[in-house]
Amino acid sequence: MGNKCYFQNKAIPLIQQGLKLRKLYGNLIDSISISKSELVCIMNLQPSEHSDTYTVKIIYKISDISPKVWLIAPELQKVEGKRPHHIYEVDEQGRCRLCVYDPKLKEWNQQMFIADSFVPWICTWLNTYEYWAITGEWHYDETIRSEGKVKS
């Protein structure tokens, strides 16, 4: 029998995730901490030169498989009384958890750096949100569910 070697893909350690975030976005980070197998990063992002600046909170627990991002400030605008449909939930303080990618498409994996992928996705979401606030239309690709509804 041949000697088979199986490689197990391991998650990038949280300390490396934090270091890469600091390296690429140090001047935008208000705080970053790692404790109890959880990375928490609060940063200020301006998706384009003419955009507002947004404070977001990224939380990443390796046990959760993927990072989550909450918009801390400013509060999301509403168009015709509705928030954009590209949010997962609203917490007790009224902050929205943003849907920056479709987990079913497996766009994120634990061998990716948050700084290289997730933060740019957040910026794309924020930029798209700003156009939505003006036009009322989400000008970015959306995933279509099998029953024909748009996936947020």
N, C-alpha and C positions, 0 to 999 in steps of 0.2 A: 504494500500500500504506500502511496505517496504521502509525503509529509505535508499536510494542509495547514496553511497559516490563515487565520481569520483575524481581520483587523476590526476592532470595534471603534466606531466614531465616537470620540469623547467631546463633551462640551468644552468650549474655551473657558478656562477658569475665570471667575468673576474679577479677580485682581487684574488679569490681563485685559478684560473688558473695560474696567475702570481706567487703567493706564492709557489705553488707546483713545478713550473718550477725552481724557485730559490732554493728550498729545494733540488731537485734532481740533478740539473745541474748548480748550482751557479758558479762554477769555469769555466764553459764553456760559460757562458753568457757574451757577450760584453755589451749589453744594453737590457733593458726591460721597456716598458712604456704602460700605459693605459690612453687613453683619447678619448673622444667622442665615447664611446661604442666600442672601438677598442683596442685590445692588439697587440703590436708589439714587437717581441723578436728577437734579432740578436745573434746568437750563433755559436760556432765553434765545429764541430763534426768530430770525427775520428772513422769511423765505425769499424775498426779493428786495431790491433797493428801495422800492416805494411801498413796501408792505409795513403793516404794523409789526411790533415785536411781541411775541407770544412767550409766555412762561409755561413750560411743560414739565411734567414729572414722569420720568421713565422708571418703571419698576421691573426688575428682572430676577426671577427666582428660577434656578435651573429646574426645579421640580415642576414648574408651570410650562415648560417646554419653550415658550416664547416670551419676549418682553411685552409689556403693556405700557400705554402712554395716556396720561391724563392731561387735559388742558386746564391749567391753573388760572391763567389770566391772559387776556380779558375774557369775559364770558362770551360764549358763542351768540352771534346775532341770530335772529329768527327772520325768515322770509315767509310772508303770509301766515304768521303765527306759528311756524314750524321750524324746528332745528333741522340741520342737514341730516339726512337719513344714514349717513356714514359714521354713526357712533354706536358703540356697544351698549352703553349704560350711562346713567347719571348718578353720581354718588350723593350722599346726604348733604354735602355743601353745594350741590348744583353743578359740580364739575363733571365734564363729559370725558368718557374714555373713547379715544378716537380709533376708528377702524382704518388703519393705514395699509393693510394688505389682507389678502384672503387666505386664511390658514389652510383651507381645503386645497389650495393650489400648491401648498408646501413651498412657498417662496422663502420662508425663513427656516433655518436649521441651526442647531447649537454649535456648529463649526463656523458660523459667521460672526463677524464683529458687529456689534450694535452701531458703532461709530461709522462703519463703512456702508451699512445697508439701512438699518432702522431709522437713524437720524435723517438721512436723505428722504426716506419715505414720509417721515413726519413733515418735512419741509414741503414735499409735493402735495401732501394732504392740505396743509395750511394755505398754500398758494391756490389750490383748486377751490378750497372753501371761500377764499376772498372773491374769486370770480363768481361762485355760487351766490354769495351775499349780494352781488351787484345784479346778476342776471336771473337768478332763481333756477338755473340749470347747472347740473354737475358735469363739468367739461373734462371728464377723465374716464378712461375705460372702467367699466363695471362688469362684474361677473353675473351672468344670467343663471338663475336657478332653473332646475328642470321644469318647474311649474310656470316658468315665464316671468317670475317676479325678479326685480333687480336686487342683487345682493349688496348689502352695504359693506 
